[in-house]
Amino acid sequence: MKALTLTVKAAPAQRVDLAPITPGNLRGRKAAEIGRIRLQSGNRTVAVAELFTVAAGDSEEIVIRKCTNKFDNVGAGMASGSITVHGDTGHRTGAQMAGGTLTVRGGTLDWAGTGMAGGTLVIRGDTGRCLGAAWPGDVHGMRNGTIIVCGNAGERVGDKMRRGAIVIEGNAGDYCGARMISGSILVCGKAGDFIGYSMKRGSILLTRAPRLPATFNDCGTFEFGFLPLLLRSLGRLSRRAAALSKRAGTHARRYAGDLANVGKGELLVLR
């Protein structure tokens, strides 16, 4: 059966909350019923049919076409199925995801994957600040799942990250892995300043040595048997990680920190 397809008629003037459009929320609904769903836009609500042309299909596989970054919370809270977005998305893309696959064939604004607890988020373009980070007031950021960014990411990737894996195929901004509690982050390009700031545990994998904070200790080069396994696992979704798995060995230079905090985190520079 073909996918349920929503095509944007015209870019909205106000920001629109697209959180109700998930496979779980639309399961068993007909196209006309979906068109009557109200979406929050500024201080008013607007029907789906006013913004989208709805083509009936299997709601477990949703396709959104001609999307723009005026649409926030795309795929937020989804727990199953798949959503494929052709275009860009706004803030909080994939926020609170618990399962399923969300693919954005463009870029996103800030806070993508915040509060993510499962599933897979793939962003083909660039993303903004606070990828997989804790929303203000939340104790933890990303708690599980996998995020792949094929472009660059802004500041504070994985801030307060609790578990899961993030791959940045391009560059990452300042404070990557700040206040990280656990999990893994792979940066294939260049990482900004203050990497691992106040991290407690977890691993940040790098392809080049960063400008280290003073509170990280150089432990030397070691053999890590898990590296090929981790890179091969991430390589199923990331071409850059797959390429690294073929050329990177089991050795990496390890920097321990943040020694101003618990100090059990690590930066691993792949050889």
C-alpha positions in Angstrom: 0.0 0.0 0.0 1.3 3.5 -0.8 2.2 6.0 1.9 0.0 8.6 3.3 1.2 11.8 1.7 0.8 15.4 2.9 1.9 18.1 0.4 2.2 21.7 1.6 0.1 24.0 -0.4 2.0 27.2 0.6 4.4 28.2 3.3 2.4 29.4 6.3 2.9 32.9 7.7 3.0 31.7 11.3 4.8 28.8 12.8 2.8 25.6 12.9 2.9 22.8 15.4 2.9 19.5 13.5 3.1 17.2 16.6 -0.3 15.6 15.9 0.9 14.2 12.6 2.4 10.8 13.6 1.7 7.3 12.5 0.2 6.5 16.0 -2.1 9.5 16.0 -3.4 8.9 12.4 -3.8 5.1 12.6 -7.2 4.1 11.3 -8.2 7.6 10.1 -9.4 8.4 6.6 -8.0 11.2 4.5 -11.1 13.5 5.2 -10.8 12.9 8.9 -7.1 13.7 8.8 -7.8 16.9 6.9 -10.1 18.1 9.8 -7.3 17.8 12.5 -6.6 21.2 14.1 -2.9 22.3 14.3 -1.7 25.1 16.6 -0.4 28.1 14.7 0.4 31.2 16.8 -2.7 32.1 18.8 -5.1 30.2 16.7 -5.6 26.7 15.2 -5.8 25.7 11.5 -7.1 22.6 9.9 -4.6 20.2 8.2 -6.6 20.6 4.9 -6.0 24.3 4.9 -2.2 23.8 4.8 -1.8 20.4 3.1 -3.2 18.3 0.2 -3.9 14.9 1.8 -3.5 11.8 -0.4 -4.8 8.7 1.3 -2.4 5.9 2.1 -0.9 3.7 4.9 -0.6 6.0 8.0 2.3 3.8 9.2 4.4 5.4 6.4 3.9 9.2 6.2 5.5 11.4 3.5 5.5 15.2 3.9 6.4 17.1 0.7 7.4 20.7 0.2 8.0 21.2 3.9 9.6 24.4 5.3 11.2 25.3 8.6 7.9 27.0 9.6 6.7 23.6 10.8 7.8 22.7 14.3 7.6 19.4 16.3 7.7 17.3 13.1 7.6 13.7 14.3 7.5 14.7 17.9 6.5 11.9 20.2 6.3 9.3 17.4 6.6 5.7 18.7 6.3 3.6 15.5 6.2 3.7 11.7 8.1 6.1 9.6 7.9 9.7 8.5 9.9 11.0 5.5 10.1 14.8 5.0 11.1 16.3 1.7 12.3 19.8 2.6 13.3 21.5 5.8 11.8 21.4 9.3 11.6 23.8 12.2 12.4 23.5 15.9 12.1 20.3 18.0 12.1 17.9 15.1 11.8 14.3 16.5 11.4 15.6 20.1 10.4 12.9 22.6 10.6 10.2 19.9 10.2 6.7 21.4 10.5 4.6 18.2 10.1 4.5 14.4 12.2 6.3 11.8 12.1 10.0 11.0 14.1 11.1 7.9 14.4 14.8 7.0 15.8 15.2 3.4 16.8 18.8 4.3 17.9 20.7 7.4 16.3 21.5 10.7 16.4 24.3 13.2 17.3 24.0 16.9 16.5 21.3 19.5 16.2 18.3 17.1 15.9 15.0 19.0 15.5 16.7 22.4 14.2 14.2 25.0 14.5 11.4 22.4 13.9 7.9 24.0 14.2 5.6 21.0 14.0 5.2 17.3 16.1 6.7 14.5 16.3 10.4 13.4 18.2 11.0 10.1 18.9 14.6 9.0 20.3 14.8 5.5 21.3 18.5 5.8 22.5 20.8 8.6 20.9 21.1 12.0 20.9 23.9 14.6 21.8 24.2 18.2 21.1 21.7 21.0 20.8 18.5 19.0 19.8 15.7 21.3 20.1 18.1 24.3 18.0 18.6 27.3 15.0 21.0 26.9 15.2 23.8 29.5 13.9 22.3 32.8 14.5 18.7 31.8 17.0 16.7 33.8 18.2 14.7 30.8 18.6 15.2 27.1 18.5 12.3 24.7 17.9 9.1 26.6 18.2 6.5 23.8 18.0 6.0 20.1 20.2 7.1 17.2 20.6 10.4 15.5 22.5 10.8 12.2 23.3 14.3 10.8 24.8 14.2 7.3 25.7 17.9 7.4 26.9 20.2 10.2 25.5 20.7 13.7 25.4 23.8 15.9 26.4 24.3 19.5 25.7 22.0 22.4 25.3 18.7 20.7 24.2 16.1 23.3 24.0 18.5 26.2 23.0 16.4 29.2 22.8 13.3 27.0 21.8 10.2 29.0 22.1 7.4 26.5 22.1 6.6 22.8 24.3 7.5 19.8 24.8 10.7 17.7 26.8 10.9 14.5 27.8 14.2 13.0 29.2 13.6 9.5 30.3 17.3 9.2 31.4 19.7 11.9 30.0 20.3 15.4 29.8 23.6 17.2 31.1 24.6 20.6 30.3 22.7 23.8 29.8 19.4 22.0 28.9 16.8 24.7 28.7 19.4 27.4 27.3 18.0 30.7 27.1 14.6 29.0 26.0 11.8 31.4 26.5 8.8 29.1 26.1 7.7 25.5 28.3 8.1 22.4 28.9 11.0 20.0 30.9 10.6 16.8 32.1 13.8 15.0 33.6 13.0 11.6 34.6 16.6 10.9 35.9 19.4 13.2 34.6 19.9 16.7 34.4 23.4 18.2 35.8 24.7 21.5 34.9 23.5 25.1 34.2 20.0 23.9 33.1 17.7 26.7 32.6 20.6 29.1 31.6 19.3 32.5 30.8 15.8 31.1 30.5 13.0 33.7 30.7 9.8 31.6 30.2 8.8 28.0 32.5 8.7 24.9 33.1 11.4 22.2 34.8 10.0 19.2 36.8 12.3 17.0 38.8 12.1 13.7 41.1 14.9 14.6 42.5 16.3 17.9 40.4 19.1 19.2 41.5 22.1 21.3 41.1 20.5 24.7 39.9 22.1 27.9 42.5 22.2 30.7 40.4 19.8 32.7 41.1 16.8 30.4 44.1 14.5 30.9 46.1 12.9 28.1 46.1 9.1 28.9 48.1 8.0 25.8 47.2 5.7 23.0 45.4 2.4 23.7 43.6 -0.5 21.9 39.8 -0.4 22.2 38.2 -3.6 21.0 34.8 -2.1 20.8 35.7 0.6 18.3 35.2 -1.5 15.1 31.9 -2.9 16.4 30.6 0.6 17.2 31.6 2.0 13.9 30.2 -0.9 11.9 26.9 -0.5 13.8 26.7 3.2 13.1 27.8 2.5 9.5 24.5 0.9 8.8 23.0 4.4 8.8 26.0 6.7 8.1 28.3 6.5 5.1 31.0 8.4 6.9 30.9 6.0 9.8 31.0 3.1 7.4 34.1 4.5 5.8 35.7 5.0 9.2 35.0 1.4 10.1 37.0 0.3 7.1 40.1 2.4 7.7 40.2 3.0 11.4 41.9 0.4 13.6 41.3 -0.5 17.2 43.7 2.2 18.5 42.8 5.7 19.6 44.3 8.4 21.8 42.3 8.8 24.9 41.7 12.0 26.9 39.9 11.5 30.3 37.6 14.1 31.8 36.0 16.4 32.7 38.2 16.2 35.8 36.4 19.2 37.2 33.3 16.9 37.4 33.0 13.2 37.9 35.8 12.8 35.3 34.8 9.4 33.9 34.1 10.6 30.4 36.5 10.2 27.5 37.5 11.8 24.2 38.8 9.2 21.7 40.8 10.5 18.7 40.8 7.8 16.1 44.0 7.0 14.4 
